[in-house]
Amino acid sequence: MVEREGSGSDTDAALKIRSAGRQARDEGKPMTACPHPADTQARYQWVSGWMQPSATAPEDAS
């Protein structure tokens, strides 16, 4: 199997886009605020990040 040249940078870019989606959600922005065109891999990554659960568990109310 031949590894694609530059595949590491593709992964880094996807992670940055996901992080941007998660940050937008944390800032209270709606999913429709995605800046990427419909039917693109970037939009898929951004929405996936937006939908990810928070990194920290919610505080216990008791």
CHARMM-style PDB file with segment names, atoms N, HN, CA, C and O in Angstrom:
ATOM      1  N   MET     1       0.845  -1.182   0.000  1.00  0.00      PROA
ATOM      2  CA  MET     1       0.000   0.000   0.000  1.00  0.00      PROA
ATOM      3  C   MET     1       0.884   1.236   0.000  1.00  0.00      PROA
ATOM      4  O   MET     1       1.825   1.330   0.788  1.00  0.00      PROA
ATOM      5  N   VAL     2       0.592   2.166  -0.861  1.00  0.00      PROA
ATOM      6  HN  VAL     2      -0.173   2.090  -1.501  1.00  0.00      PROA
ATOM      7  CA  VAL     2       1.366   3.393  -0.971  1.00  0.00      PROA
ATOM      8  C   VAL     2       0.650   4.486  -0.208  1.00  0.00      PROA
ATOM      9  O   VAL     2      -0.540   4.730  -0.407  1.00  0.00      PROA
ATOM     10  N   GLU     3       1.409   5.153   0.686  1.00  0.00      PROA
ATOM     11  HN  GLU     3       2.376   4.954   0.847  1.00  0.00      PROA
ATOM     12  CA  GLU     3       0.817   6.243   1.455  1.00  0.00      PROA
ATOM     13  C   GLU     3       0.812   7.503   0.605  1.00  0.00      PROA
ATOM     14  O   GLU     3       1.798   7.823  -0.060  1.00  0.00      PROA
ATOM     15  N   ARG     4      -0.291   8.202   0.633  1.00  0.00      PROA
ATOM     16  HN  ARG     4      -1.092   7.943   1.172  1.00  0.00      PROA
ATOM     17  CA  ARG     4      -0.430   9.427  -0.146  1.00  0.00      PROA
ATOM     18  C   ARG     4       0.444  10.524   0.446  1.00  0.00      PROA
ATOM     19  O   ARG     4       0.461  10.713   1.663  1.00  0.00      PROA
ATOM     20  N   GLU     5       1.156  11.234  -0.387  1.00  0.00      PROA
ATOM     21  HN  GLU     5       1.142  11.080  -1.375  1.00  0.00      PROA
ATOM     22  CA  GLU     5       2.000  12.319   0.063  1.00  0.00      PROA
ATOM     23  C   GLU     5       1.127  13.457   0.587  1.00  0.00      PROA
ATOM     24  O   GLU     5       0.141  13.840  -0.044  1.00  0.00      PROA
ATOM     25  N   GLY     6       1.500  13.988   1.742  1.00  0.00      PROA
ATOM     26  HN  GLY     6       2.301  13.677   2.255  1.00  0.00      PROA
ATOM     27  CA  GLY     6       0.752  15.107   2.303  1.00  0.00      PROA
ATOM     28  C   GLY     6      -0.483  14.691   3.079  1.00  0.00      PROA
ATOM     29  O   GLY     6      -1.266  15.553   3.479  1.00  0.00      PROA
ATOM     30  N   SER     7      -0.686  13.393   3.308  1.00  0.00      PROA
ATOM     31  HN  SER     7      -0.050  12.693   2.984  1.00  0.00      PROA
ATOM     32  CA  SER     7      -1.893  12.950   3.995  1.00  0.00      PROA
ATOM     33  C   SER     7      -1.946  13.461   5.425  1.00  0.00      PROA
ATOM     34  O   SER     7      -3.034  13.642   5.972  1.00  0.00      PROA
ATOM     35  N   GLY     8      -0.782  13.698   6.049  1.00  0.00      PROA
ATOM     36  HN  GLY     8       0.102  13.550   5.605  1.00  0.00      PROA
ATOM     37  CA  GLY     8      -0.761  14.248   7.399  1.00  0.00      PROA
ATOM     38  C   GLY     8      -1.357  15.640   7.443  1.00  0.00      PROA
ATOM     39  O   GLY     8      -2.058  15.985   8.394  1.00  0.00      PROA
ATOM     40  N   SER     9      -1.089  16.440   6.430  1.00  0.00      PROA
ATOM     41  HN  SER     9      -0.520  16.160   5.658  1.00  0.00      PROA
ATOM     42  CA  SER     9      -1.644  17.787   6.398  1.00  0.00      PROA
ATOM     43  C   SER     9      -3.149  17.758   6.166  1.00  0.00      PROA
ATOM     44  O   SER     9      -3.864  18.639   6.645  1.00  0.00      PROA
ATOM     45  N   ASP    10      -3.647  16.747   5.429  1.00  0.00      PROA
ATOM     46  HN  ASP    10      -3.066  16.032   5.039  1.00  0.00      PROA
ATOM     47  CA  ASP    10      -5.088  16.590   5.246  1.00  0.00      PROA
ATOM     48  C   ASP    10      -5.761  16.319   6.582  1.00  0.00      PROA
ATOM     49  O   ASP    10      -6.824  16.866   6.877  1.00  0.00      PROA
ATOM     50  N   THR    11      -5.132  15.466   7.390  1.00  0.00      PROA
ATOM     51  HN  THR    11      -4.268  15.021   7.151  1.00  0.00      PROA
ATOM     52  CA  THR    11      -5.668  15.136   8.705  1.00  0.00      PROA
ATOM     53  C   THR    11      -5.652  16.365   9.598  1.00  0.00      PROA
ATOM     54  O   THR    11      -6.625  16.626  10.307  1.00  0.00      PROA
ATOM     55  N   ASP    12      -4.569  17.120   9.575  1.00  0.00      PROA
ATOM     56  HN  ASP    12      -3.779  16.909   8.999  1.00  0.00      PROA
ATOM     57  CA  ASP    12      -4.478  18.341  10.376  1.00  0.00      PROA
ATOM     58  C   ASP    12      -5.560  19.331   9.984  1.00  0.00      PROA
ATOM     59  O   ASP    12      -6.181  19.951  10.848  1.00  0.00      PROA
ATOM     60  N   ALA    13      -5.789  19.483   8.697  1.00  0.00      PROA
ATOM     61  HN  ALA    13      -5.286  18.980   7.995  1.00  0.00      PROA
ATOM     62  CA  ALA    13      -6.820  20.410   8.219  1.00  0.00      PROA
ATOM     63  C   ALA    13      -8.200  19.959   8.673  1.00  0.00      PROA
ATOM     64  O   ALA    13      -9.014  20.783   9.089  1.00  0.00      PROA
ATOM     65  N   ALA    14      -8.472  18.657   8.597  1.00  0.00      PROA
ATOM     66  HN  ALA    14      -7.811  17.988   8.259  1.00  0.00      PROA
ATOM     67  CA  ALA    14      -9.771  18.131   9.032  1.00  0.00      PROA
ATOM     68  C   ALA    14      -9.970  18.378  10.525  1.00  0.00      PROA
ATOM     69  O   ALA    14     -11.061  18.754  10.953  1.00  0.00      PROA
ATOM     70  N   LEU    15      -8.923  18.170  11.315  1.00  0.00      PROA
ATOM     71  HN  LEU    15      -8.037  17.864  10.967  1.00  0.00      PROA
ATOM     72  CA  LEU    15      -9.029  18.394  12.763  1.00  0.00      PROA
ATOM     73  C   LEU    15      -9.275  19.867  13.081  1.00  0.00      PROA
ATOM     74  O   LEU    15     -10.037  20.187  13.994  1.00  0.00      PROA
ATOM     75  N   LYS    16      -8.639  20.754  12.338  1.00  0.00      PROA
ATOM     76  HN  LYS    16      -8.021  20.494  11.596  1.00  0.00      PROA
ATOM     77  CA  LYS    16      -8.850  22.192  12.555  1.00  0.00      PROA
ATOM     78  C   LYS    16     -10.288  22.585  12.210  1.00  0.00      PROA
ATOM     79  O   LYS    16     -10.901  23.387  12.915  1.00  0.00      PROA
ATOM     80  N   ILE    17     -10.818  22.025  11.136  1.00  0.00      PROA
ATOM     81  HN  ILE    17     -10.320  21.374  10.564  1.00  0.00      PROA
ATOM     82  CA  ILE    17     -12.191  22.333  10.733  1.00  0.00      PROA
ATOM     83  C   ILE    17     -13.171  21.794  11.771  1.00  0.00      PROA
ATOM     84  O   ILE    17     -14.137  22.471  12.125  1.00  0.00      PROA
ATOM     85  N   ARG    18     -12.925  20.579  12.260  1.00  0.00      PROA
ATOM     86  HN  ARG    18     -12.141  20.029  11.973  1.00  0.00      PROA
ATOM     87  CA  ARG    18     -13.775  20.005  13.315  1.00  0.00      PROA
ATOM     88  C   ARG    18     -13.741  20.857  14.569  1.00  0.00      PROA
ATOM     89  O   ARG    18     -14.774  21.117  15.187  1.00  0.00      PROA
ATOM     90  N   SER    19     -12.540  21.291  14.941  1.00  0.00      PROA
ATOM     91  HN  SER    19     -11.701  21.080  14.440  1.00  0.00      PROA
ATOM     92  CA  SER    19     -12.395  22.140  16.131  1.00  0.00      PROA
ATOM     93  C   SER    19     -13.153  23.447  15.965  1.00  0.00      PROA
ATOM     94  O   SER    19     -13.754  23.944  16.918  1.00  0.00      PROA
ATOM     95  N   ALA    20     -13.129  24.004  14.767  1.00  0.00      PROA
ATOM     96  HN  ALA    20     -12.641  23.600  13.993  1.00  0.00      PROA
ATOM     97  CA  ALA    20     -13.869  25.241  14.503  1.00  0.00      PROA
ATOM     98  C   ALA    20     -15.367  25.019  14.661  1.00  0.00      PROA
ATOM     99  O   ALA    20     -16.066  25.886  15.186  1.00  0.00      PROA
ATOM    100  N   GLY    21     -15.864  23.883  14.220  1.00  0.00      PROA
ATOM    101  HN  GLY    21     -15.296  23.179  13.793  1.00  0.00      PROA
ATOM    102  CA  GLY    21     -17.282  23.560  14.387  1.00  0.00      PROA
ATOM    103  C   GLY    21     -17.653  23.414  15.851  1.00  0.00      PROA
ATOM    104  O   GLY    21     -18.689  23.914  16.290  1.00  0.00      PROA
ATOM    105  N   ARG    22     -16.807  22.730  16.604  1.00  0.00      PROA
ATOM    106  HN  ARG    22     -15.965  22.324  16.247  1.00  0.00      PROA
ATOM    107  CA  ARG    22     -17.058  22.545  18.037  1.00  0.00      PROA
ATOM    108  C   ARG    22     -17.031  23.889  18.763  1.00  0.00      PROA
ATOM    109  O   ARG    22     -17.857  24.145  19.639  1.00  0.00      PROA
ATOM    110  N   GLN    23     -16.080  24.743  18.396  1.00  0.00      PROA
ATOM    111  HN  GLN    23     -15.409  24.535  17.684  1.00  0.00      PROA
ATOM    112  CA  GLN    23     -15.976  26.067  19.011  1.00  0.00      PROA
ATOM    113  C   GLN    23     -17.210  26.913  18.682  1.00  0.00      PROA
ATOM    114  O   GLN    23     -17.717  27.631  19.544  1.00  0.00      PROA
ATOM    115  N   ALA    24     -17.685  26.831  17.459  1.00  0.00      PROA
ATOM    116  HN  ALA    24     -17.273  26.248  16.759  1.00  0.00      PROA
ATOM    117  CA  ALA    24     -18.885  27.580  17.067  1.00  0.00      PROA
ATOM    118  C   ALA    24     -20.079  27.153  17.919  1.00  0.00      PROA
ATOM    119  O   ALA    24     -20.850  27.990  18.389  1.00  0.00      PROA
ATOM    120  N   ARG    25     -20.223  25.834  18.114  1.00  0.00      PROA
ATOM    121  HN  ARG    25     -19.597  25.154  17.733  1.00  0.00      PROA
ATOM    122  CA  ARG    25     -21.316  25.332  18.955  1.00  0.00      PROA
ATOM    123  C   ARG    25     -21.183  25.849  20.382  1.00  0.00      PROA
ATOM    124  O   ARG    25     -22.168  26.278  20.984  1.00  0.00      PROA
ATOM    125  N   ASP    26     -19.964  25.809  20.926  1.00  0.00      PROA
ATOM    126  HN  ASP    26     -19.164  25.460  20.438  1.00  0.00      PROA
ATOM    127  CA  ASP    26     -19.721  26.279  22.289  1.00  0.00      PROA
ATOM    128  C   ASP    26     -20.021  27.765  22.433  1.00  0.00      PROA
ATOM    129  O   ASP    26     -20.376  28.225  23.518  1.00  0.00      PROA
ATOM    130  N   GLU    27     -19.879  28.516  21.346  1.00  0.00      PROA
ATOM    131  HN  GLU    27     -19.590  28.142  20.464  1.00  0.00      PROA
ATOM    132  CA  GLU    27     -20.182  29.951  21.340  1.00  0.00      PROA
ATOM    133  C   GLU    27     -21.659  30.224  21.113  1.00  0.00      PROA
ATOM    134  O   GLU    27     -22.085  31.379  21.095  1.00  0.00      PROA
ATOM    135  N   GLY    28     -22.448  29.159  20.939  1.00  0.00      PROA
ATOM    136  HN  GLY    28     -22.102  28.220  20.953  1.00  0.00      PROA
ATOM    137  CA  GLY    28     -23.888  29.305  20.768  1.00  0.00      PROA
ATOM    138  C   GLY    28     -24.340  29.548  19.343  1.00  0.00      PROA
ATOM    139  O   GLY    28     -25.491  29.920  19.112  1.00  0.00      PROA
ATOM    140  N   LYS    29     -23.446  29.344  18.383  1.00  0.00      PROA
ATOM    141  HN  LYS    29     -22.511  29.042  18.571  1.00  0.00      PROA
ATOM    142  CA  LYS    29     -23.812  29.538  16.980  1.00  0.00      PROA
ATOM    143  C   LYS    29     -24.586  28.322  16.474  1.00  0.00      PROA
ATOM    144  O   LYS    29     -24.292  27.196  16.875  1.00  0.00      PROA
ATOM    145  N   PRO    30     -25.564  28.531  15.604  1.00  0.00      PROA
ATOM    146  CA  PRO    30     -26.332  27.401  15.065  1.00  0.00      PROA
ATOM    147  C   PRO    30     -25.516  26.628  14.033  1.00  0.00      PROA
ATOM    148  O   PRO    30     -24.532  27.134  13.495  1.00  0.00      PROA
ATOM    149  N   MET    31     -25.939  25.402  13.768  1.00  0.00      PROA
ATOM    150  HN  MET    31     -26.739  24.990  14.205  1.00  0.00      PROA
ATOM    151  CA  MET    31     -25.258  24.578  12.776  1.00  0.00      PROA
ATOM    152  C   MET    31     -25.277  25.253  11.403  1.00  0.00      PROA
ATOM    153  O   MET    31     -24.376  25.036  10.593  1.00  0.00      PROA
ATOM    154  N   THR    32     -26.285  26.059  11.145  1.00  0.00      PROA
ATOM    155  HN  THR    32     -27.017  26.236  11.803  1.00  0.00      PROA
ATOM    156  CA  THR    32     -26.392  26.732   9.851  1.00  0.00      PROA
ATOM    157  C   THR    32     -25.322  27.812   9.669  1.00  0.00      PROA
ATOM    158  O   THR    32     -25.213  28.393   8.590  1.00  0.00      PROA
ATOM    159  N   ALA    33     -24.542  28.084  10.701  1.00  0.00      PROA
ATOM    160  HN  ALA    33     -24.631  27.612  11.578  1.00  0.00      PROA
ATOM    161  CA  ALA    33     -23.465  29.074  10.606  1.00  0.00      PROA
ATOM    162  C   ALA    33     -22.219  28.514   9.923  1.00  0.00      PROA
ATOM    163  O   ALA    33     -21.216  29.216   9.794  1.00  0.00      PROA
ATOM    164  N   CYS    34     -22.273  27.268   9.491  1.00  0.00      PROA
ATOM    165  HN  CYS    34     -23.087  26.697   9.596  1.00  0.00      PROA
ATOM    166  CA  CYS    34     -21.122  26.643   8.847  1.00  0.00      PROA
ATOM    167  C   CYS    34     -20.700  27.459   7.623  1.00  0.00      PROA
ATOM    168  O   CYS    34     -21.520  27.743   6.750  1.00  0.00      PROA
ATOM    169  N   PRO    35     -19.417  27.836   7.561  1.00  0.00      PROA
ATOM    170  CA  PRO    35     -18.947  28.665   6.442  1.00  0.00      PROA
ATOM    171  C   PRO    35     -18.591  27.890   5.180  1.00  0.00      PROA
ATOM    172  O   PRO    35     -18.239  28.493   4.167  1.00  0.00      PROA
ATOM    173  N   HSD    36     -18.678  26.569   5.223  1.00  0.00      PROA
ATOM    174  HN  HSD    36     -18.964  26.079   6.046  1.00  0.00      PROA
ATOM    175  CA  HSD    36     -18.259  25.742   4.088  1.00  0.00      PROA
ATOM    176  C   HSD    36     -19.442  25.392   3.184  1.00  0.00      PROA
ATOM    177  O   HSD    36     -20.559  25.213   3.670  1.00  0.00      PROA
ATOM    178  N   PRO    37     -19.209  25.295   1.877  1.00  0.00      PROA
ATOM    179  CA  PRO    37     -20.286  24.978   0.928  1.00  0.00      PROA
ATOM    180  C   PRO    37     -20.897  23.597   1.192  1.00  0.00      PROA
ATOM    181  O   PRO    37     -20.234  22.688   1.693  1.00  0.00      PROA
ATOM    182  N   ALA    38     -22.164  23.473   0.844  1.00  0.00      PROA
ATOM    183  HN  ALA    38     -22.702  24.211   0.437  1.00  0.00      PROA
ATOM    184  CA  ALA    38     -22.865  22.193   0.992  1.00  0.00      PROA
ATOM    185  C   ALA    38     -22.184  21.115   0.161  1.00  0.00      PROA
ATOM    186  O   ALA    38     -21.545  21.401  -0.852  1.00  0.00      PROA
ATOM    187  N   ASP    39     -22.328  19.890   0.600  1.00  0.00      PROA
ATOM    188  HN  ASP    39     -22.846  19.657   1.422  1.00  0.00      PROA
ATOM    189  CA  ASP    39     -21.806  18.720  -0.116  1.00  0.00      PROA
ATOM    190  C   ASP    39     -20.290  18.731  -0.292  1.00  0.00      PROA
ATOM    191  O   ASP    39     -19.777  18.268  -1.311  1.00  0.00      PROA
ATOM    192  N   THR    40     -19.570  19.266   0.710  1.00  0.00      PROA
ATOM    193  HN  THR    40     -19.987  19.642   1.538  1.00  0.00      PROA
ATOM    194  CA  THR    40     -18.108  19.223   0.680  1.00  0.00      PROA
ATOM    195  C   THR    40     -17.612  18.480   1.909  1.00  0.00      PROA
ATOM    196  O   THR    40     -18.314  18.380   2.915  1.00  0.00      PROA
ATOM    197  N   GLN    41     -16.408  17.966   1.817  1.00  0.00      PROA
ATOM    198  HN  GLN    41     -15.838  18.047   1.000  1.00  0.00      PROA
ATOM    199  CA  GLN    41     -15.798  17.276   2.957  1.00  0.00      PROA
ATOM    200  C   GLN    41     -15.590  18.251   4.115  1.00  0.00      PROA
ATOM    201  O   GLN    41     -15.729  17.871   5.278  1.00  0.00      PROA
ATOM    202  N   ALA    42     -15.256  19.505   3.805  1.00  0.00      PROA
ATOM    203  HN  ALA    42     -15.143  19.814   2.860  1.00  0.00      PROA
ATOM    204  CA  ALA    42     -15.049  20.498   4.855  1.00  0.00      PROA
ATOM    205  C   ALA    42     -16.334  20.726   5.650  1.00  0.00      PROA
ATOM    206  O   ALA    42     -16.295  20.847   6.875  1.00  0.00      PROA
ATOM    207  N   ARG    43     -17.463  20.785   4.963  1.00  0.00      PROA
ATOM    208  HN  ARG    43     -17.495  20.687   3.968  1.00  0.00      PROA
ATOM    209  CA  ARG    43     -18.740  20.974   5.668  1.00  0.00      PROA
ATOM    210  C   ARG    43     -19.036  19.761   6.551  1.00  0.00      PROA
ATOM    211  O   ARG    43     -19.485  19.911   7.688  1.00  0.00      PROA
ATOM    212  N   TYR    44     -18.787  18.571   6.030  1.00  0.00      PROA
ATOM    213  HN  TYR    44     -18.422  18.449   5.107  1.00  0.00      PROA
ATOM    214  CA  TYR    44     -18.992  17.354   6.814  1.00  0.00      PROA
ATOM    215  C   TYR    44     -18.154  17.397   8.094  1.00  0.00      PROA
ATOM    216  O   TYR    44     -18.653  17.081   9.174  1.00  0.00      PROA
ATOM    217  N   GLN    45     -16.896  17.782   7.978  1.00  0.00      PROA
ATOM    218  HN  GLN    45     -16.490  18.039   7.100  1.00  0.00      PROA
ATOM    219  CA  GLN    45     -16.011  17.852   9.139  1.00  0.00      PROA
ATOM    220  C   GLN    45     -16.489  18.908  10.132  1.00  0.00      PROA
ATOM    221  O   GLN    45     -16.494  18.660  11.338  1.00  0.00      PROA
ATOM    222  N   TRP    46     -16.885  20.066   9.649  1.00  0.00      PROA
ATOM    223  HN  TRP    46     -16.881  20.267   8.669  1.00  0.00      PROA
ATOM    224  CA  TRP    46     -17.335  21.162  10.517  1.00  0.00      PROA
ATOM    225  C   TRP    46     -18.582  20.740  11.297  1.00  0.00      PROA
ATOM    226  O   TRP    46     -18.660  20.936  12.510  1.00  0.00      PROA
ATOM    227  N   VAL    47     -19.556  20.156  10.586  1.00  0.00      PROA
ATOM    228  HN  VAL    47     -19.492  19.997   9.601  1.00  0.00      PROA
ATOM    229  CA  VAL    47     -20.802  19.718  11.233  1.00  0.00      PROA
ATOM    230  C   VAL    47     -20.510  18.587  12.219  1.00  0.00      PROA
ATOM    231  O   VAL    47     -21.115  18.530  13.289  1.00  0.00      PROA
ATOM    232  N   SER    48     -19.588  17.689  11.868  1.00  0.00      PROA
ATOM    233  HN  SER    48     -19.097  17.736  10.998  1.00  0.00      PROA
ATOM    234  CA  SER    48     -19.210  16.619  12.790  1.00  0.00      PROA
ATOM    235  C   SER    48     -18.641  17.196  14.079  1.00  0.00      PROA
ATOM    236  O   SER    48     -18.952  16.716  15.169  1.00  0.00      PROA
ATOM    237  N   GLY    49     -17.815  18.217  13.958  1.00  0.00      PROA
ATOM    238  HN  GLY    49     -17.562  18.607  13.073  1.00  0.00      PROA
ATOM    239  CA  GLY    49     -17.272  18.880  15.142  1.00  0.00      PROA
ATOM    240  C   GLY    49     -18.359  19.566  15.934  1.00  0.00      PROA
ATOM    241  O   GLY    49     -18.363  19.516  17.164  1.00  0.00      PROA
ATOM    242  N   TRP    50     -19.285  20.208  15.236  1.00  0.00      PROA
ATOM    243  HN  TRP    50     -19.281  20.248  14.237  1.00  0.00      PROA
ATOM    244  CA  TRP    50     -20.389  20.906  15.910  1.00  0.00      PROA
ATOM    245  C   TRP    50     -21.232  19.929  16.717  1.00  0.00      PROA
ATOM    246  O   TRP    50     -21.742  20.279  17.782  1.00  0.00      PROA
ATOM    247  N   MET    51     -21.380  18.704  16.217  1.00  0.00      PROA
ATOM    248  HN  MET    51     -20.965  18.420  15.353  1.00  0.00      PROA
ATOM    249  CA  MET    51     -22.235  17.713  16.863  1.00  0.00      PROA
ATOM    250  C   MET    51     -21.515  16.911  17.949  1.00  0.00      PROA
ATOM    251  O   MET    51     -22.172  16.191  18.702  1.00  0.00      PROA
ATOM    252  N   GLN    52     -20.195  17.011  18.053  1.00  0.00      PROA
ATOM    253  HN  GLN    52     -19.662  17.596  17.442  1.00  0.00      PROA
ATOM    254  CA  GLN    52     -19.456  16.251  19.057  1.00  0.00      PROA
ATOM    255  C   GLN    52     -19.867  16.668  20.460  1.00  0.00      PROA
ATOM    256  O   GLN    52     -20.156  17.840  20.702  1.00  0.00      PROA
ATOM    257  N   PRO    53     -19.895  15.714  21.385  1.00  0.00      PROA
ATOM    258  CA  PRO    53     -20.193  16.087  22.768  1.00  0.00      PROA
ATOM    259  C   PRO    53     -19.063  16.940  23.340  1.00  0.00      PROA
ATOM    260  O   PRO    53     -17.929  16.884  22.864  1.00  0.00      PROA
ATOM    261  N   SER    54     -19.377  17.717  24.348  1.00  0.00      PROA
ATOM    262  HN  SER    54     -20.298  17.763  24.735  1.00  0.00      PROA
ATOM    263  CA  SER    54     -18.374  18.568  24.987  1.00  0.00      PROA
ATOM    264  C   SER    54     -17.256  17.712  25.570  1.00  0.00      PROA
ATOM    265  O   SER    54     -17.469  16.561  25.952  1.00  0.00      PROA
ATOM    266  N   ALA    55     -16.076  18.288  25.629  1.00  0.00      PROA
ATOM    267  HN  ALA    55     -15.904  19.223  25.319  1.00  0.00      PROA
ATOM    268  CA  ALA    55     -14.915  17.570  26.149  1.00  0.00      PROA
ATOM    269  C   ALA    55     -15.029  17.353  27.656  1.00  0.00      PROA
ATOM    270  O   ALA    55     -14.451  16.404  28.186  1.00  0.00      PROA
ATOM    271  N   THR    56     -15.753  18.205  28.340  1.00  0.00      PROA
ATOM    272  HN  THR    56     -16.222  18.976  27.909  1.00  0.00      PROA
ATOM    273  CA  THR    56     -15.900  18.063  29.793  1.00  0.00      PROA
ATOM    274  C   THR    56     -17.330  17.681  30.116  1.00  0.00      PROA
ATOM    275  O   THR    56     -18.267  18.078  29.422  1.00  0.00      PROA
ATOM    276  N   ALA    57     -17.484  16.914  31.163  1.00  0.00      PROA
ATOM    277  HN  ALA    57     -16.723  16.592  31.726  1.00  0.00      PROA
ATOM    278  CA  ALA    57     -18.815  16.497  31.595  1.00  0.00      PROA
ATOM    279  C   ALA    57     -19.514  17.669  32.271  1.00  0.00      PROA
ATOM    280  O   ALA    57     -18.861  18.481  32.927  1.00  0.00      PROA
ATOM    281  N   PRO    58     -20.830  17.768  32.122  1.00  0.00      PROA
ATOM    282  CA  PRO    58     -21.554  18.846  32.795  1.00  0.00      PROA
ATOM    283  C   PRO    58     -21.447  18.703  34.311  1.00  0.00      PROA
ATOM    284  O   PRO    58     -21.324  17.594  34.830  1.00  0.00      PROA
ATOM    285  N   GLU    59     -21.493  19.814  35.004  1.00  0.00      PROA
ATOM    286  HN  GLU    59     -21.593  20.715  34.583  1.00  0.00      PROA
ATOM    287  CA  GLU    59     -21.401  19.803  36.464  1.00  0.00      PROA
ATOM    288  C   GLU    59     -22.622  19.110  37.072  1.00  0.00      PROA
ATOM    289  O   GLU    59     -23.737  19.232  36.563  1.00  0.00      PROA
ATOM    290  N   ASP    60     -22.399  18.401  38.137  1.00  0.00      PROA
ATOM    291  HN  ASP    60     -21.494  18.301  38.550  1.00  0.00      PROA
ATOM    292  CA  ASP    60     -23.483  17.731  38.853  1.00  0.00      PROA
ATOM    293  C   ASP    60     -24.286  18.779  39.609  1.00  0.00      PROA
ATOM    294  O   ASP    60     -23.716  19.572  40.359  1.00  0.00      PROA
ATOM    295  N   ALA    61     -25.584  18.791  39.424  1.00  0.00      PROA
ATOM    296  HN  ALA    61     -26.046  18.147  38.815  1.00  0.00      PROA
ATOM    297  CA  ALA    61     -26.436  19.813  40.028  1.00  0.00      PROA
ATOM    298  C   ALA    61     -26.684  19.600  41.516  1.00  0.00      PROA
ATOM    299  O   ALA    61     -27.197  20.498  42.183  1.00  0.00      PROA
ATOM    300  N   SER    62     -26.336  18.444  42.047  1.00  0.00      PROA
ATOM    301  HN  SER    62     -25.919  17.714  41.505  1.00  0.00      PROA
ATOM    302  CA  SER    62     -26.645  18.186  43.459  1.00  0.00      PROA
ATOM    303  C   SER    62     -25.665  18.767  44.424  1.00  0.00      PROA
ATOM    304  OT1 SER    62     -25.824  18.612  45.634  1.00  0.00      PROA
TER     305      SER     62
END
